[in-house]
Every structure is written in structure tokens, then in C-alpha cells.
């Protein structure tokens, strides 16, 4: 996919030291309720760490590592797989698949890695964990928050999904409606129509997700968690997240917030802008020519937005105690 020459130059300026110098890497496991979660820490010791929370539920962090590692020249960058997916343990106890337990993982990581101050980026379902963390724990030392393609309200997400489906060709709309009314989510025609939705609004890279070496050693996505907590597709919710909504809490967040959305994101830019307007100290960046998987579609633009936001936050204020 064609990239902007200006963005490429900016990214090279941002990451030149990373290309020329190897920074320390650390891998390990942190014990949580139900098993162990795997983490990877990359980057120089100086600087406020950035913790990334991946999407799902049931997703993996592996695809984000090659991109966000390019910020390792200015700070430690911490990646982890949520319990049940990626390189973390994979228990089969469905009682573990609830939002508060996933929130507990952040506290466990912070304690194990001594993360007194940090920035946190939550992507998609990772934003659900992040906003719940802020709402339910009132944590200290969080310097800023980044919500990328955020799932902050399932009702809003579903409204967005219906709007996006209405923009697809009528025969695809009819196919989705037909098989959803039958409850048949495995029909080949339904799966093909769902793939058409994903190619428009999830990953616009004209193909499957890229292959990443970091993913080879791990099991990757856990469909069982996704189906249990969410449902059969991105636009059909049947699980316990069906009533999730933390939008009313957004005005209570005092930390600086960056909202990001792809121009063709499942989390529609119009809705993400509404979340931004609810917030007290927030800004927003729309990633052009990108779907929900913004860092796959337009990595240079995403990294520049994150880099610029973090430096601006750190130039103006210190982390709250």
C-alpha cells in the first residue's frame, strides 16, 4: 500500500536510533488468577513506559510488537498477551472470562514490573479493559491514556455496525440478515459476506493480516473466548459484553487522552469524536485510509500520532500521584 513520503521521513527521524542500536529486551511470565500471562519489554530504561493492551477478546499482542517496538528508542514499551491467548496460559475455565479479571492483569503487571508511572494504550477491546481500569480502580501514576478504535460502549458499537452494513451492497446486507435471522453463523455465504465487511472496515490491506515472526511461537487468537464474551462476528453480540457501556465515565478521567480511529473504522470516527467531546482533556486523530486495524493499514501515521502525543504530554505535565 502506498505510503506518504512525508510520513516515512518523519518515522525515520523518530526511529533512527532504534534502527542503529539494539535496546534491552526482557520476556517473562506474571502470575494472575487462572494462570500466567506472558509479557515482553523492549527499550531503553529512561522515559515513562508505554503499556499496550491488545484487542479481542481472545486476541494477541504479537502483531503490534514489530510496529510499536520502534518507539523503544525513547522509552520502555511493554507488550503482553491476555490470559487465554497468544503466549499466555490457556485455561478452559469460562468463569475466568470476565472484564474485572482482565482488569486485574494490569495491576499484576504493574506490580511485577514496578511500573509506578506509565502511559497506557488500549486498542479495540483493549480500550474496554483500559476504561474499566480507570473507572473501577482509580489508579495512580497513569500519565496519559490512548484509546485506539475503542470499544467503550457496545450499544454505540452496534449502532455503528448497522450503519456500516447499510453502506454495503444490498445483496450482502440481505445475506447477513438472512443467516443472522436463522442463527446460522457458519454458512459459507454468511462467512463470505462477513469477510466483505472486514475488508472494508477491519483491515483494508487487500489481504490477510501480515505474518509476524513474533507470532510463530504462540497459539494466537482464542476463538472460544471471543465467542463466549462477544459473539460470532464483530457486528453480532451475544455474550456478556452486550450491555457494556462506560461512556458516562469519560468526563471523570483527568489524564490527557488521545483518541484514534481509522477513517473507515468499525469504531466510526463520528462516534469516537463523541467520546472525545465527553472527555475533559482529550484530542483526536483520524488515521486516513485505514480501517479498524490502523497500525496494520497505516503504521507510520499511527506511530507518529502516538509519539507526538506522548512527547506533548511529557513536555507539559507530570504524572498524577
Residue, then its C-alpha position, 0 to 999 in steps of 0.5 A: x500500500x502506498x505510503x506518504x513520503x512525508x510520513x516515512x521521513x518523519x518515522x525515520x527521524x523518530x526511529x533512527x536510533x532504534x534502527x542503529x542500536x539494539x535496546x534491552x529486551x526482557x520476556x517473562x511470565x506474571x502470575x494472575x488468577x487462572x494462570x500466567x500471562x506472558x509479557x515482553x519489554x523492549x527499550x531503553x530504561x529512561x522515559x515513562x513506559x508505554x503499556x499496550x493492551x491488545x484487542x479481542x477478546x481472545x486476541x494477541x499482542x504479537x502483531x503490534x510488537x514489530x510496529x510499536x517496538x520502534x518507539x523503544x528508542x525513547x522509552x520502555x514499551x511493554x507488550x503482553x498477551x491476555x490470559x487465554x491467548x497468544x503466549x499466555x496460559x490457556x485455561x478452559x475455565x469460562x468463569x475466568x472470562x470476565x472484564x474485572x479479571x482482565x482488569x486485574x492483569x494490569x495491576x499484576x503487571x504493574x506490580x511485577x514490573x514496578x511500573x509506578x508511572x506509565x502511559x497506557x494504550x488500549x486498542x479495540x477491546x483493549x480500550x474496554x479493559x483500559x476504561x474499566x481500569x480507570x473507572x473501577x480502580x482509580x489508579x495512580x501514576x497513569x500519565x496519559x491514556x490512548x484509546x485506539x478504535x475503542x470499544x467503550x460502549x457496545x450499544x454505540x458499537x452496534x449502532x455503528x455496525x448497522x450503519x456500516x452494513x447499510x453502506x454495503x451492497x444490498x445483496x450482502x446486507x440481505x445475506x447477513x440478515x438472512x443467516x443472522x435471522x436463522x442463527x446460522x453463523x457458519x454458512x459459507x455465504x454468511x462467512x463470505x459476506x462477513x469477510x466483505x465487511x472486514x475488508x472494508x472496515x477491519x483491515x483494508x490491506x487487500x489481504x490477510x493480516x501480515x505474518x509476524x515472526x513474533x507470532x510463530x511461537x504462540x497459539x494466537x487468537x482464542x476463538x472460544x473466548x471471543x465467542x463466549x464474551x462477544x459473539x460470532x462476528x464483530x457486528x453480532x453480540x451475544x455474550x456478556x459484553x452486550x450491555x457494556x457501556x462506560x461512556x458516562x465515565x469519560x468526563x471523570x478521567x483527568x489524564x490527557x487522552x488521545x483518541x484514534x480511529x481509522x477513517x473507515x473504522x468499525x469504531x466510526x470516527x463520528x462516534x469516537x469524536x463523541x467520546x472525545x467531546x465527553x472527555x475533559x482533556x482529550x484530542x483526536x486523530x483520524x488515521x486516513x485510509x485505514x480501517x479498524x486495524x490502523x497500525x496494520x493499514x497505516x503504521x507510520x501515521x499511527x506511530x507518529x500520532x502516538x509519539x507526538x502525543x506522548x512527547x506533548x504530554x511529557x513536555x507539559x505535565x507530570x504524572x498524577x500521584 
